[in-house]
Amino acid sequence: MGVEVVVEGLTKKFGSQTIWNDVTLTLPAGEISVMLGPSGTGKSVFLKTLIGLLKPNSGHVFIEGVDIANCKEKELYEIRKLFGVLFQDGAMFGSMDLYDNVAFPLREHTRKSESEIRTIVMDKMELTGLVGAERKLPGEISGGMRKRAGLARALVLDPEILLIDEPDSGLDPVRTSYINQLFIDLNAQIDATFLIVTHDINTARRVPDNIGLLYHKHLAMFGPREMLLTSEEPVVAQFLNAQTVGPIGMSEEKDADELASEAGIAMPALPPVPLQLETSDGRPRRGQRDPGAWCRDNGVTPPPGSFARDADQAVTA
Ligand SMILES: Nc1ncnc2c1ncn2[C@@H]1O[C@H](COP(=O)(O)OP(=O)(O)OP(=O)(O)O)[C@@H](O)[C@H]1O
């Protein structure tokens, strides 16, 4: 389960506006990747291009050998069955209860009987902690529950690739932590390839196996979590540590005057690399690595205190 997504030289423009240029990366099969970037850098456009809802101006997206950026509608229709998508607002039908919302893709795209549908829907509702809420309408539940219902619906066709757009938008930090734990647990159970678009630095630091950063119309960096969290590259270090000092300004890049006024101000030291979230039942995930493994393998000394469960367990490379 879980298939690789290979993106090569992808460029997207709307008219004369370039959104991003020459994006190349591979989402490893079965691993969790996060895409970060300042507002308006085209993260949602990237998700929509991966699933073929938007056509790129150039480049390729290979999934199981099919270039979905350039294939026929019929092939795209087949490949789309591999995807589950959780949109930002959950995209629930307001007049249907949660059960019918979650059952919707099965009734639309399969010939399963109502009793088979019931088994699948209840399984996904259990996975997302929604048993007992089947008869609630989307307007009667909290934002966190709506996201989980959207997730249950994204899971009913057993996706190989799960695309998740800003799961933390509108959620408080506690609910965000719960949904992050749910992603880790789900990833271990279904072994699909996850791509999460987020603004939440905590999510980016603790959840994924890989991190990408879109900035100023290009992919600034994509790679293993520890690589980006120990990177001194100014854009990456500034964004991943939520600093004001660095090249990213209030609206995209700082101008020459702003940068000149910061001359001589050193970037703050990198904070410790946190431990990655683990599954709640200890089940291993395909993308999970030993804490500090990437740093050790690549001769990188992580900031002091990295990978500490508590002070006594600090791991140094
Ligand atoms: N269908 C469209 N037609 C024209 N322009 C579009 C279209 N969709 C998105 N854009 C533009 O593409 C740019 C990137 O939008 P996108 O929503 O992908 O950014 P984002 O990084 O997801 O932002 P945010 O973090 O604020 O959600 C924006 O300038 C937006 O106006």
The ligand as a Gaussian input file, in Angstrom:
#p B3LYP/6-31G(d) Opt

LIG

0 1
 N       -8.024000      29.130000     -10.192000
 C       -7.197000      30.165000     -10.016000
 N       -7.092000      31.150000     -10.927000
 C       -6.235000      32.180000     -10.770000
 N       -5.413000      32.311000      -9.717000
 C       -5.459000      31.363000      -8.771000
 C       -6.351000      30.235000      -8.859000
 N       -6.170000      29.451000      -7.771000
 C       -5.222000      30.056000      -7.028000
 N       -4.791000      31.202000      -7.626000
 C       -3.728000      32.088000      -7.119000
 O       -2.587000      31.297000      -6.855000
 C       -1.874000      31.824000      -5.735000
 C       -1.572000      30.714000      -4.743000
 O       -2.799000      30.316000      -4.110000
 P       -2.890000      29.122000      -3.059000
 O       -4.273000      29.135000      -2.518000
 O       -2.405000      27.866000      -3.656000
 O       -1.852000      29.607000      -1.947000
 P       -1.538000      28.926000      -0.555000
 O       -0.045000      28.831000      -0.445000
 O       -2.302000      27.653000      -0.405000
 O       -2.069000      30.059000       0.411000
 P       -2.663000      29.965000       1.910000
 O       -1.550000      29.441000       2.756000
 O       -2.997000      31.384000       2.233000
 O       -3.857000      29.047000       1.859000
 C       -2.717000      32.962000      -5.170000
 O       -2.183000      34.182000      -5.650000
 C       -4.091000      32.705000      -5.779000
 O       -4.782000      33.917000      -5.951000

